[in-house]
């Protein structure tokens, strides 16, 4: 059972070391807080705004 502990802790250490290396090699250019929207997301947002405007009754003829 001693070897199981080495496998578990070794895997955790490898994940941490690997993520640090990727972070250093990419010069921290990835920002998880602000991501660019994809074309599908932009299209869906535009469709939603059009639908809202279509059913907006506040701009009546009165």
C-alpha positions in Angstrom: 0.0 0.0 0.0 3.0 2.3 0.3 3.4 2.5 -3.5 -0.2 3.7 -3.9 0.6 6.7 -1.8 3.6 7.5 -4.1 1.4 7.2 -7.2 -1.3 9.5 -5.8 1.1 12.2 -4.5 3.2 11.9 -7.6 0.2 12.5 -9.8 -0.8 15.5 -7.8 2.7 16.9 -7.9 2.9 16.2 -11.7 -0.3 18.1 -12.3 0.8 21.1 -10.3 4.2 21.2 -11.9 2.7 20.7 -15.4 0.3 23.6 -14.9 3.1 25.8 -13.6 5.2 25.0 -16.6 2.4 25.7 -19.1 1.8 29.0 -17.2 5.4 30.0 -17.5 5.9 28.8 -21.1 2.8 30.7 -22.4 3.9 33.8 -20.4 0.5 34.0 -18.6 -1.3 35.1 -21.7 -4.5 33.2 -20.7 -6.9 35.2 -18.5 -9.7 33.0 -17.2 -11.7 36.0 -16.0 -12.3 37.7 -19.3 -12.8 35.5 -22.3 -13.6 36.6 -25.8 -17.1 35.7 -27.1 -17.4 33.2 -29.9 -19.3 34.0 -33.1 -22.2 31.8 -31.8 -22.4 33.8 -28.6 -22.4 37.1 -30.5 -25.1 35.8 -32.8 -27.3 34.6 -29.9 -27.0 37.9 -28.1 -28.0 39.8 -31.2 -31.0 37.5 -31.8 -32.1 37.9 -28.2 -31.9 41.7 -28.4 -33.9 41.6 -31.7 -36.6 39.5 -30.0 -36.8 41.8 -27.0 -37.1 44.8 -29.3 -39.8 43.1 -31.4 -42.0 42.5 -28.4 -41.3 45.8 -26.7 -44.7 47.6 -26.3 -43.4 50.7 -24.6 -42.7 52.5 -27.8 -46.4 52.6 -28.9 -48.0 55.1 -31.3 -49.6 57.1 -28.5 
